[in-house]
């Protein structure tokens, strides 16, 4: 009776180890696959935790060929498309010349 119980425990431990290895392998493959997706390189120096960070980063990840740069500048998170910087101004993405008028945009 004891030998069969030990074998059952050994099989259970072995199955759990194999299952854990499979999960680890899948997570590693997924991480490698997603890390190779094209996206802007962003070095966060300032602005971490400021409003607009998550939204701007999400846009940059969604449109990596269109959004060329993302950075915290002039007190707001901003993204660059072509020659124009768009700033997160109180929940609106506006070019620099319209940032002060953010309340006028619904």
N, CA and C atoms as a LAMMPS dump frame, in Angstrom:
ITEM: TIMESTEP
0
ITEM: NUMBER OF ATOMS
318
ITEM: BOX BOUNDS ff ff ff
-5.0000000000000000e+02 5.0000000000000000e+02
-5.0000000000000000e+02 5.0000000000000000e+02
-5.0000000000000000e+02 5.0000000000000000e+02
ITEM: ATOMS id mol type element x y z
1 1 1 N 0.808 -1.177 0
2 1 2 C 0 0 0
3 1 3 C 0.863 1.257 0
4 2 1 N 1.914 1.255 0.781
5 2 2 C 2.78 2.416 0.852
6 2 3 C 3.5 2.666 -0.471
7 3 1 N 3.912 1.635 -1.154
8 3 2 C 4.634 1.791 -2.418
9 3 3 C 3.726 2.412 -3.477
10 4 1 N 2.486 1.985 -3.537
11 4 2 C 1.575 2.547 -4.53
12 4 3 C 1.251 4.012 -4.21
13 5 1 N 1.193 4.353 -2.936
14 5 2 C 0.955 5.752 -2.547
15 5 3 C 2.16 6.617 -2.934
16 6 1 N 3.356 6.109 -2.709
17 6 2 C 4.567 6.845 -3.085
18 6 3 C 4.625 7.041 -4.594
19 7 1 N 4.253 6.033 -5.33
20 7 2 C 4.252 6.134 -6.796
21 7 3 C 3.231 7.177 -7.236
22 8 1 N 2.058 7.185 -6.602
23 8 2 C 1.032 8.171 -6.94
24 8 3 C 1.521 9.587 -6.652
25 9 1 N 2.183 9.775 -5.514
26 9 2 C 2.73 11.096 -5.17
27 9 3 C 3.815 11.484 -6.158
28 10 1 N 4.682 10.558 -6.514
29 10 2 C 5.75 10.823 -7.477
30 10 3 C 5.177 11.211 -8.842
31 11 1 N 4.149 10.521 -9.283
32 11 2 C 3.51 10.84 -10.572
33 11 3 C 2.865 12.225 -10.515
34 12 1 N 2.218 12.547 -9.396
35 12 2 C 1.59 13.864 -9.244
36 12 3 C 2.631 14.975 -9.282
37 13 1 N 3.725 14.786 -8.559
38 13 2 C 4.799 15.792 -8.549
39 13 3 C 5.407 15.932 -9.939
40 14 1 N 5.63 14.823 -10.613
41 14 2 C 6.194 14.847 -11.955
42 14 3 C 5.255 15.562 -12.925
43 15 1 N 3.958 15.287 -12.834
44 15 2 C 2.983 15.937 -13.711
45 15 3 C 2.937 17.438 -13.445
46 16 1 N 2.989 17.833 -12.168
47 16 2 C 2.973 19.26 -11.829
48 16 3 C 4.231 19.95 -12.342
49 17 1 N 5.367 19.281 -12.26
50 17 2 C 6.622 19.843 -12.749
51 17 3 C 6.576 20.033 -14.255
52 18 1 N 6.081 19.045 -14.967
53 18 2 C 5.968 19.146 -16.426
54 18 3 C 5.002 20.26 -16.802
55 19 1 N 3.852 20.337 -16.117
56 19 2 C 2.866 21.391 -16.406
57 19 3 C 3.464 22.767 -16.145
58 20 1 N 4.201 22.899 -15.057
59 20 2 C 4.859 24.172 -14.76
60 20 3 C 5.875 24.54 -15.817
61 21 1 N 6.611 23.551 -16.314
62 21 2 C 7.579 23.794 -17.381
63 21 3 C 6.919 24.238 -18.667
64 22 1 N 5.762 23.65 -18.976
65 22 2 C 5.026 24.031 -20.183
66 22 3 C 4.545 25.468 -20.063
67 23 1 N 3.997 25.822 -18.905
68 23 2 C 3.526 27.198 -18.691
69 23 3 C 4.69 28.177 -18.815
70 24 1 N 5.818 27.865 -18.218
71 24 2 C 7.001 28.719 -18.31
72 24 3 C 7.461 28.866 -19.752
73 25 1 N 7.467 27.77 -20.498
74 25 2 C 7.892 27.816 -21.897
75 25 3 C 6.952 28.675 -22.736
76 26 1 N 5.652 28.527 -22.521
77 26 2 C 4.679 29.326 -23.274
78 26 3 C 4.837 30.802 -22.928
79 27 1 N 4.991 31.126 -21.651
80 27 2 C 5.191 32.521 -21.252
81 27 3 C 6.459 33.098 -21.852
82 28 1 N 7.515 32.314 -21.896
83 28 2 C 8.772 32.774 -22.48
84 28 3 C 8.616 33.015 -23.973
85 29 1 N 7.954 32.098 -24.669
86 29 2 C 7.734 32.282 -26.105
87 29 3 C 6.882 33.506 -26.377
88 30 1 N 5.829 33.705 -25.579
89 30 2 C 4.961 34.862 -25.764
90 30 3 C 5.732 36.157 -25.516
91 31 1 N 6.536 36.175 -24.457
92 31 2 C 7.319 37.379 -24.152
93 31 3 C 8.296 37.687 -25.277
94 32 1 N 8.957 36.665 -25.806
95 32 2 C 9.892 36.886 -26.913
96 32 3 C 9.17 37.35 -28.161
97 33 1 N 7.982 36.807 -28.402
98 33 2 C 7.217 37.166 -29.589
99 33 3 C 6.743 38.612 -29.512
100 34 1 N 6.221 39.023 -28.361
101 34 2 C 5.699 40.381 -28.244
102 34 3 C 6.812 41.408 -28.111
103 35 1 N 7.967 41.021 -27.589
104 35 2 C 9.034 42.004 -27.443
105 35 3 C 9.662 42.357 -28.785
106 36 1 N 9.417 41.556 -29.811
107 36 2 C 9.987 41.855 -31.117
108 36 3 C 9.059 42.705 -31.979
109 37 1 N 7.868 43.063 -31.442
110 37 2 C 6.955 43.9 -32.202
111 37 3 C 7.551 45.3 -32.339
112 38 1 N 7.358 45.923 -33.504
113 38 2 C 7.896 47.268 -33.662
114 38 3 C 7.12 48.257 -32.791
115 39 1 N 7.817 49.061 -32.044
116 39 2 C 7.209 50.115 -31.242
117 39 3 C 8.274 51.148 -30.925
118 40 1 N 7.87 52.344 -30.617
119 40 2 C 8.864 53.377 -30.349
120 40 3 C 9.657 53.053 -29.093
121 41 1 N 10.918 53.394 -29.119
122 41 2 C 11.741 53.239 -27.927
123 41 3 C 11.466 54.427 -27.023
124 42 1 N 11.107 54.12 -25.803
125 42 2 C 10.754 55.171 -24.869
126 42 3 C 11.582 55 -23.613
127 43 1 N 12.312 56.031 -23.26
128 43 2 C 13.046 56.031 -22.002
129 43 3 C 12.339 57.015 -21.088
130 44 1 N 11.754 56.5 -20.027
131 44 2 C 10.984 57.353 -19.14
132 44 3 C 11.927 57.972 -18.113
133 45 1 N 12.078 59.266 -18.205
134 45 2 C 12.929 59.99 -17.273
135 45 3 C 12.061 60.789 -16.309
136 46 1 N 11.082 61.487 -16.84
137 46 2 C 10.179 62.292 -16.026
138 46 3 C 8.756 61.997 -16.485
139 47 1 N 7.798 62.406 -15.711
140 47 2 C 6.411 62.272 -16.121
141 47 3 C 5.771 60.948 -15.799
142 48 1 N 6.523 60.027 -15.2
143 48 2 C 5.926 58.749 -14.851
144 48 3 C 4.825 58.99 -13.83
145 49 1 N 3.636 58.499 -14.103
146 49 2 C 2.509 58.706 -13.211
147 49 3 C 1.703 59.948 -13.525
148 50 1 N 2.144 60.728 -14.489
149 50 2 C 1.41 61.935 -14.872
150 50 3 C 0.248 61.55 -15.792
151 51 1 N -0.82 62.352 -15.796
152 51 2 C -1.965 62.067 -16.67
153 51 3 C -1.549 61.989 -18.133
154 52 1 N -2.135 61.035 -18.836
155 52 2 C -1.879 60.885 -20.261
156 52 3 C -0.814 59.871 -20.612
157 53 1 N -0.026 59.442 -19.645
158 53 2 C 1.068 58.505 -19.936
159 53 3 C 0.539 57.211 -20.545
160 54 1 N -0.427 56.593 -19.896
161 54 2 C -0.939 55.304 -20.375
162 54 3 C -1.606 55.449 -21.738
163 55 1 N -2.34 56.524 -21.93
164 55 2 C -3.033 56.724 -23.197
165 55 3 C -2.05 56.929 -24.35
166 56 1 N -1.034 57.752 -24.116
167 56 2 C -0.037 58.026 -25.158
168 56 3 C 0.767 56.764 -25.468
169 57 1 N 1.123 56.012 -24.433
170 57 2 C 1.873 54.768 -24.637
171 57 3 C 1.019 53.753 -25.408
172 58 1 N -0.266 53.691 -25.087
173 58 2 C -1.156 52.761 -25.781
174 58 3 C -1.286 53.137 -27.255
175 59 1 N -1.404 54.413 -27.536
176 59 2 C -1.461 54.861 -28.932
177 59 3 C -0.175 54.528 -29.666
178 60 1 N 0.953 54.75 -29.008
179 60 2 C 2.252 54.454 -29.634
180 60 3 C 2.399 52.966 -29.925
181 61 1 N 1.913 52.125 -29.017
182 61 2 C 1.982 50.679 -29.233
183 61 3 C 1.034 50.247 -30.348
184 62 1 N -0.111 50.915 -30.452
185 62 2 C -1.105 50.552 -31.461
186 62 3 C -0.719 51.036 -32.863
187 63 1 N 0.006 52.131 -32.94
188 63 2 C 0.37 52.717 -34.242
189 63 3 C 1.878 52.951 -34.326
190 64 1 N 2.672 51.892 -34.247
191 64 2 C 4.135 52.058 -34.203
192 64 3 C 4.731 52.644 -35.474
193 65 1 N 4.078 52.479 -36.598
194 65 2 C 4.627 53.024 -37.845
195 65 3 C 4.228 54.476 -38.061
196 66 1 N 3.23 54.916 -37.325
197 66 2 C 2.736 56.286 -37.484
198 66 3 C 3.29 57.223 -36.407
199 67 1 N 3.35 56.727 -35.171
200 67 2 C 3.851 57.53 -34.057
201 67 3 C 5.342 57.26 -33.914
202 68 1 N 6.123 58.277 -34.175
203 68 2 C 7.571 58.122 -34.26
204 68 3 C 8.296 58.287 -32.934
205 69 1 N 7.691 59.064 -32.024
206 69 2 C 8.353 59.341 -30.763
207 69 3 C 7.318 59.62 -29.688
208 70 1 N 7.67 59.278 -28.454
209 70 2 C 6.844 59.583 -27.296
210 70 3 C 7.78 60.098 -26.22
211 71 1 N 7.395 61.21 -25.596
212 71 2 C 8.202 61.692 -24.481
213 71 3 C 7.397 62.652 -23.617
214 72 1 N 7.921 62.886 -22.438
215 72 2 C 7.322 63.85 -21.524
216 72 3 C 8.02 65.172 -21.775
217 73 1 N 7.271 66.146 -22.261
218 73 2 C 7.882 67.432 -22.599
219 73 3 C 6.907 68.567 -22.302
220 74 1 N 7.461 69.644 -21.84
221 74 2 C 6.649 70.809 -21.53
222 74 3 C 5.575 70.562 -20.487
223 75 1 N 5.798 69.617 -19.586
224 75 2 C 4.832 69.331 -18.523
225 75 3 C 3.709 68.396 -18.903
226 76 1 N 3.716 67.879 -20.131
227 76 2 C 2.681 66.945 -20.588
228 76 3 C 3.325 65.805 -21.372
229 77 1 N 2.607 64.681 -21.418
230 77 2 C 3.033 63.596 -22.296
231 77 3 C 2.709 64.003 -23.724
232 78 1 N 3.593 63.644 -24.638
233 78 2 C 3.412 64.041 -26.027
234 78 3 C 3.841 62.915 -26.952
235 79 1 N 3.277 62.93 -28.15
236 79 2 C 3.701 61.987 -29.181
237 79 3 C 3.932 62.769 -30.47
238 80 1 N 4.852 62.257 -31.264
239 80 2 C 5.196 62.943 -32.506
240 80 3 C 4.771 62.112 -33.698
241 81 1 N 4.037 62.762 -34.593
242 81 2 C 3.681 62.174 -35.88
243 81 3 C 4.187 63.134 -36.944
244 82 1 N 5.116 62.649 -37.744
245 82 2 C 5.732 63.526 -38.741
246 82 3 C 6.497 64.623 -38.039
247 83 1 N 6.235 65.867 -38.411
248 83 2 C 6.92 67.009 -37.803
249 83 3 C 6.119 67.635 -36.663
250 84 1 N 4.963 67.069 -36.326
251 84 2 C 4.076 67.686 -35.345
252 84 3 C 4.046 66.893 -34.043
253 85 1 N 4.207 67.612 -32.942
254 85 2 C 4.052 67.037 -31.614
255 85 3 C 2.622 67.278 -31.153
256 86 1 N 1.98 66.235 -30.614
257 86 2 C 0.637 66.325 -30.049
258 86 3 C 0.754 66.064 -28.551
259 87 1 N 0.168 66.947 -27.765
260 87 2 C 0.3 66.911 -26.313
261 87 3 C -0.997 66.447 -25.663
262 88 1 N -0.839 65.705 -24.556
263 88 2 C -1.989 65.298 -23.769
264 88 3 C -2.365 66.497 -22.907
265 89 1 N -3.394 67.2 -23.31
266 89 2 C -3.8 68.43 -22.632
267 89 3 C -5.184 68.226 -22.019
268 90 1 N -5.204 67.9 -20.74
269 90 2 C -6.469 67.683 -20.024
270 90 3 C -7.386 66.698 -20.745
271 91 1 N -6.842 65.6 -21.175
272 91 2 C -7.635 64.547 -21.808
273 91 3 C -7.823 64.694 -23.301
274 92 1 N -7.14 65.643 -23.897
275 92 2 C -7.25 65.851 -25.348
276 92 3 C -5.856 65.845 -25.956
277 93 1 N -5.733 65.286 -27.129
278 93 2 C -4.453 65.338 -27.854
279 93 3 C -4.495 66.545 -28.775
280 94 1 N -3.647 67.51 -28.483
281 94 2 C -3.663 68.755 -29.244
282 94 3 C -2.257 69.156 -29.648
283 95 1 N -2.137 69.82 -30.813
284 95 2 C -0.831 70.363 -31.181
285 95 3 C -0.467 71.509 -30.231
286 96 1 N 0.802 71.834 -30.189
287 96 2 C 1.313 72.821 -29.234
288 96 3 C 0.534 74.13 -29.266
289 97 1 N 0.203 74.613 -30.451
290 97 2 C -0.457 75.916 -30.553
291 97 3 C -1.88 75.923 -29.987
292 98 1 N -2.478 74.75 -29.738
293 98 2 C -3.841 74.686 -29.2
294 98 3 C -3.902 74.175 -27.753
295 99 1 N -2.764 73.892 -27.162
296 99 2 C -2.744 73.325 -25.808
297 99 3 C -3.447 74.21 -24.789
298 100 1 N -3.272 75.499 -24.875
299 100 2 C -3.875 76.42 -23.913
300 100 3 C -5.386 76.515 -24.069
301 101 1 N -5.933 76.03 -25.168
302 101 2 C -7.362 76.115 -25.429
303 101 3 C -8.059 74.761 -25.25
304 102 1 N -7.45 73.86 -24.477
305 102 2 C -7.968 72.498 -24.327
306 102 3 C -9.426 72.473 -23.875
307 103 1 N -9.838 73.406 -23.045
308 103 2 C -11.209 73.418 -22.532
309 103 3 C -12.231 73.688 -23.618
310 104 1 N -11.798 74.273 -24.721
311 104 2 C -12.72 74.58 -25.816
312 104 3 C -13.026 73.361 -26.684
313 105 1 N -12.248 72.285 -26.509
314 105 2 C -12.448 71.072 -27.298
315 105 3 C -13.168 70.038 -26.465
316 106 1 N -14.291 69.55 -26.986
317 106 2 C -15.095 68.59 -26.237
318 106 3 C -14.721 67.188 -26.648
